[in-house]
Amino acid sequence: MDNTLNTKAFGKNDIRGIFPSEVNSALFFSCAKGYVAFVLEQLEKMGQKIQAKDLLFSVCMDARVHSPELKKAIIQGVNSMGANILDLGLAPTPLGYFSEFAKIEPEITDNKKVMGALIVTASHNPSEYNGLKMTFNKKSLSEEQIKEVKKLTIELNEKSSGYRQAISGFCKQYDIVSNYQNKIYDMFGSIGKYGDKKIKVVVDSANATGGIVAPQLYRDLGCEVIELYSAPDGTFPNHHPNPSDIKTLDDIKKAVVENKADLGIAFDGDSDRIGAITSEGEVLSGDKLLLIYAIDLIETLKVHDEKPTVVSEVKCSQVLYDTIEQMGANAVMTKTGHGYIKSKMRETGALLAGEMSGHTFFKDRYYGYDDAIYAGCRLIEIVAKNKLKNPDFKLSDLLEPFTKVFLSDEVRLKCPNEYKKDVLEKLKGLINSELFNSKIKDIITIDGLRIIFEDGFALIRQSNTEPVFTLRFEAKTKEKCDNYKNTLVNLTNKLVEEYTTQKV
């Protein structure tokens, strides 16, 4: 019997691929076994002699049509190792993370604590994709840890006599949604009100997981909520669940303006990324949104003479970093990817972090992971707080620093994964000041190439999840910004074509 697994879907931050050719029940069953073996190894290194029967993990899934099948395989894999499962059912990814922190009745958990979460999701990817996010000891698995799970998955699969094995651990269902909503309400109370008025918010859940949690939660917090596409449907019939793609935000922009709402909040496929819309219908890029959060945090902590650290990634505007520093706080740049962001937060003791994609991480008053529903609460709180001082306040009032530069939207260029590294390496050798007709001050290579000019930057990096390059540009004039963009896009396309043509 051939037990060979296709492990192509193992990535740097998670497992992700097309169903069923790259991700399927056989892979997830074996991966679940590899994950349990990994946890047991980690605990032994920590000096804890714990048996599989004493382990409890939570499992949840997004709304994709094949997620139930994959979740079932995960449960069977974990149980076959003797470990136990708390089945959270359909739930946002951050509620999977939350299960490690939540107070859960001991009779439900059999007096065991949740030691990790297994989350079946492909986040913002198209409906034919699926994947798996893994945590242990309240942290997402790092790139190296995912490699270890992959190794153990392959080893255990080769030793296996078949896909289905005897089940020895228990599996219990649990309503994490109510637990989460109660916890968030306890944190915020009636933040959706200012005086005798309510914050009006449009919520677009994209027929994904956000709709089962956020609209009712925001109402409980005092907001007037206008819902778009709250019912989960894994075919995503209304639009793709990716708020960093501005084409998916047409309906919420229109609804915000037509309803004279104070803001709009959009979620991705598993609700760990937020998209935000101003009352004028402007889409807030991730760096603009992070600056709004940072300004509020810095001004709040200034009272206690605290100078927080804020982490972001290479795609973000220089305006973000400069403004944070000018306000007396610390700004740190790192690689794109939730695993890298969380690691850098722990390393620096940061209270806030965010990515261009809308992943936002609050260690201030929260647990430090990316939760778009919670991020929406903080945004509502900021609006209400400012409208109490000035009824005419708008989110755009906080974005004055961005009026001094021209920013491009994110550009995505297709490139087969096997050529990305070579294209970037060749590109690096071709970069010079004459090419851009502008002096290059520095080239940052922590994640792709961030070319720093005297008046802006040009960035190209590999996507961690898709066969594309992502690019972004900034300058003090539109002409300069367009020049950086056109130059790098044309050169990159030329190199990609050369490599793919060679293949043919």
N, C-alpha and C positions, 0 to 999 in steps of 0.2 A: 504493500500500500504506500503510495506517494504522499507524504505528509508535508511537502514543501509549501511554505507560506509566501505569498507576495507581500513583502514588508516595505514596499515603495512609499506607502502612506506615512511612515514615521518621519516626522519633521523636527524642527528645532524647538518649537514651543508646544506641539501637540501631534496627534495623528489626524491626517485629513486626506481624503481622496474621493474619487468617483465610486458610487455604489452601483453594482456589486463587484466591479472588476478590481478595484483597489482597496475598498473596505467592505467587509462582509462578516457574516456571523462566525465563520471559521476563524478569521483573524481576531475578532473581538473576544471570542471564547479563549483563545490561546493568550492573547494580550492580557486578559483579566488574570489568568494564572501567572503570567510573568510579573504582573504588577504586585500580586500578593507575595510572590517569592522575593521581589525587590524590597517590599516593606519589611518582611521578616529579616532580610539581610541588614537593612538599615537599623532596625531595632537591636539586632545583635551587636552591631558596631557601637550603638549607644549604651551597651551594657544591659539591655533589657531582654531577659529570656522569656519571650511570649510565644505561645503556640498559636497556630492559625485559628483554632476554635475560639480564641479570645479576641480576635480582630473583628471590628465592625466598620464597614464602609458605606457611604451613601452613594446612590445612583440616581441620576435624573436624565431627562432627555429634552431635546427641542421638538419642534412641531413637524419635522420632516416625515414623509410617509414611511420611510424605512427605519426611523428611529426606534419604534417599538420592537422590531425584530432584533436590532443591534443591542438594545438594552437587555432584552431577554438573554442574549448570548453572554453579555457581561455578567449578569446575575448567575448564570449557570457556571461560568468559569470561576468566579469567586467562590461560589458554594462548593464546587468540586474540589477546591483546595482546603475545604473545611472552614473557611472564613464566612462571615455573616454580612447581610445586606439590609440597609434601610432604603426602601424603594420610595423615592420622592415623586415618581411619575413625571408628568409634563411640568417642567419648571424652568425658569431662567437660570442660566449658568451661575450668576452671583448667589442664587439661593442654594445651589450645590455647595459653593464656598461657605456660605452662611451656616450650613449644617454642622460644620466643625466647631462653630462658636456658639450655636444655639443651645438654650436650655431645653432639653427634651426629657419627657417623663421617663424615669428609670425602668418602669415596667415595659415601655416600648423598646428600649435599647437592651433590655436584659442586663442592666447595670454596666453596660459597656459604653465607652466614649467613641464617637465617630473619629477615626484616625486618618481618613482621607476621603476624597470625593472622586467619582468616576462619572464624567458628564458627556453624554452622547450628543454631539453637536458639530456642525460645520460652520457655525457662526453666520457670517455674511455671505458665504459662498452660494452659488446657484443651487437649485433644488436637487440636482442630481448628485451633489456632494454630501458626504457625511464625515464624522470624525469623532475624536475622543480627547477630552481634556482631563488631566490627572493631577490630583494634589495629594500631598502627604504631610502630616504634622503642620497643617495650616499654611502650607506653601505650595505654589505650583511647581511641578517638577521642572528642573533645569534641563538645559540641552544635554548635559552629560548624564543626568539621571534618566532621561528618555532613552538615551543610547543603551543604558544598562537594562532598562525594561525590555527594549528590543532584543538584546542578547539573550535574556532569560526567556523571553517569549519563544524565540527560535529553538533554544535548547529544550524547553519543556514540550514544545510541539513535536520535536523529533523523537522524544521519548514516549509520546502519547500513543496509545493503541486505538484511539478514535476520538471523534469530535465530542460526542456526548459521554459524560462520565457520571458516576453515582454522586448524588447530591447529599452533602452532609452538613453544610452550614444552614442557618435559617435565613429567611427573607420576610421582612415585615414592611407593610406600607405605612407611610406617614405623611400627614398634611403639613408640609413645611411652609406653604403659602400663608396660612393663617398665623403661624408662629412669627414669620418674617414681618407681616403687616402690623402685628401687635407691637413688635420690637421697634419698628421705625416710628410708629405713632408715639410710643413712649419717649422716643428721642426728640421728636419735633413738636408734638402737640398741634395747635391750630396755626401753623406757619402760613397757611394759604390765605389768611385774612390780615388786612391792615385797617385798623379802625372798624367801621361797620361795612367795609367793602371786601369783596373776594378777588383773589388773583384769578384771571381767566386764562386757562391753558388748553391748547389743542394737543392731544396725545395721539400719535400715529404709531401703532404697534406692528404694522406691516404683516398682519396675520401670522405673527410669530409668537413668542412666549410672553412678551411684555404685557399683552392685553389681559392676561389672567391675574395680573398683580397691580400694575401701575394706575389705571384709571380709578379704581375704587379706592386705592390708597390715597391718591391725591384729593379725592373728594373727602375722605375722612380727615385730611389735614386742613380742610376748609376751602379748597379751590372750587371754582366752577370749571367743570371739565367737559370738553367737546371731544368725542372719541372718533378716531378713524381706524378702521380695519383691526378691531380688537379680537375678533374670533380667530383662533389658531387654524391655519390651513397650510399644510406643508407644500402645496403647489404654488404658494404665494401669488394668488390670482390678481392682486391689484398693483403691486410693484415689488421689485427685488428688495429684500430686507437689508439694505446697506446704506445708512444715512451719510456715509462719506462720499457716495456717488450722488451728486446734486440733482441728477435727473429723477431720483426716487423721491425727492422732496417737493415736487411740484404741487401735489395735492395739499400738503400741510401748509406750505407757503400761502396758497390761495385761501385756505380755511382760516389761517391766523388773521390775514388782512380783512377778509369778508366779515368775520365775527368780532373784529376789533379786540382781539385777544392780546394779553400782555406778553405772551411768548408761546412758542411751540416746542414740543419735546418728541423726538422720534427715536425709535429703538432699532437695533439690528436683529439678526435672527435669534440670538440667544440672550439679548438684553444686557450685554456687558459693555456695549458702546452706545453713546448718546449722540444724537444730532440735535442742535438747538437753533431755533428761529426767533429773530427779534420781532417786535410788534410791527415793524415796517416790512416784514417778509424777507429780511436778509438772513442768509444761511451763515451761521457762525462756524468758521473753520476751527479745528481742534485747538490751534494755538491761541486764537482769540478767546475761545471758551475758557481755556486754562488760565489766561491772563485775568479774566473776570473772577474766577475762583481765587487766584493768587492775590489779587488786590484786596478782596474781602478778607482773606486769611491774614495777610500782612498787616492790614489796618486793625484787625481784631486783636492780634497778638502784640501789636506795638504798645498797647496799654500796659502790658506786662513786661515790656522791654525785651521781647523775644524776637529773634531773627530766624524765621523758618527757612528750611531748604526746600526748593521746588525742583523736581526732576522732569526733564522732557527729552525729546529725541531729535535726531538729526534733521528731520523734515520740517521742524518748526521754524517760524520766523525769528530773525535776530532781534526783532522788536521785543518779543517775549522775554528773551534772556536779558536784554539791556534794561528793560523797564523794571524787572524784578530786582536786578542789581542796584538800579538807581533808587529804588524804594528801601534799600538797606537790607534786603534779604539775599539768599544765596541761590543762584541758578546753576544747575548741573545738566550737561548734555550727555546722552548715552545712545545705545543702539535702539532701533525700532523693534518692538516685540514685548508682549506683556511680561514674559519671563525676565527679560533684561531690565525692564523698568522696575519690577518688583525687587530684583536683586540689588539694583543701584539704590533704591529707596532704603533697603535694610542697611546697605553699606554706609550711606550718608546720614541716616536718621531723618530722611525727608518726611514731611507731613503731608505733601501733596505731589502728585505727578500726573502727567497726561501725555497722550499721543495725538498726532494729527487725525488719526482714524476715529477719535472720540472715546477711546479707552481713558478713563479718568480714575485715579486712585487716591482715596482719602485715608490717611492715617490719623489726621486730625478728627476727633470725635467718631472715628469708625475703625474698621479692621485692616485697612491698607490694600484691599483688592479692588478690582475694577467692577463697579456696580452702577449701571446706567440709571436704574430706578432711584437709587440713593442720590446719585449725581443730580437727577432731576429735582429731588427734594432740596438740595443745597441751592440750586438755581432759583427755585420758587422762593426760598427763604431770602435770597439776596434781593430779588425784585420787591418782595413785600417790605423788607427792611428799608429799602431806598424810597419806595413809594409812600411810606409813612412819613418820611422827612419831606419828600417832594412828590405830590400826586402826579406830576407830569413826567416823572422819571421813566427812562427807557434803557434797556440793556446797552443800546448803542452809545449811551452817554459815557460808558466805561472804556470805550475803544478808541479814544482820541489818539493814543500813541501810534495806532496803525494808519492814521491818516497821512503820515509823512513818508510812506513807502508804497510801492506797487508790488502786489503779490500775485503770482499765477495760481490757478487752480492746480491740483495734482494732475500730472500727466502720466498715463499708463501706456507703456510700449511692450508689445508681446515679444517674448523671447523664450525659446525652449529652455527648460531648467538646466540641461546639460551644457549649454553654451554661456550661461550668465557669467560665471567666474572668468572665463577666457575673454569675453567681450569687455568686462570691467577692467581687467588687467591691461588689455591692449589700449583701451580708452585712456587709462591713466598715463600711458607713455606718450599719447598724442596731445594731452592738455598743455596749453601754453598761453601766455598773455596775448600774443598776436592773434591767436585763433578767436578770442573773444573781444579783441580790441579794447582790453581793459586789464589793468595790472592785477595779478593774482597775489594776494597777501599770504594765503595758506591753503593747504588741501588737507582736510580732516578725513581720515580713513577708518574711523571706528565702525562705520557701517556704510559701505559703498564709498562714494566720493562726494564730499561737500567742499566745493570750490569757493573759497572766500575772496571776494573782490573788495575794493575800497568802499564801494557803495552798495554791496549786496552779496548774494551768493547764488550758486547753481548746484543742485543736488541730483545725484542718480544713485539708486540702491536697488538691490534685489528684493522682491517680495518674498516673504517667508512662506507664503501659503499658495501662491499662484505663479504660473510661468510668465511673469511680466517684470519689467523694471518700473519703478515709480520715480518720478522726477518732480522737482519743484524749483521755483525761481523767485528772486526778490531783487529789487533795485529802487533807487530813489526817483527814477523816471520810468514811464511806461515803455519808452523806446529802448532803454537799456535792458529792462526786464524781458521784452520781446526778443531782443538780440541774444541774450543768454539762452533763452528758451529755444529759439530757432536753431542756434548753433549746435547746442548739445543734442537736441532731438534729431536733427539731420545726421549728425555724425554717428549717433547710436544706431539709428535705423540702417545706416550704410554698413556698419560693422555686423549687425545682426543678419542682414541679408547676405553678407559675405560668408558667414559661418554656416547658415542654413543652406546656401547654395552649394557649398563644399560637400555637405552631407548628401545632397541629391546626386 
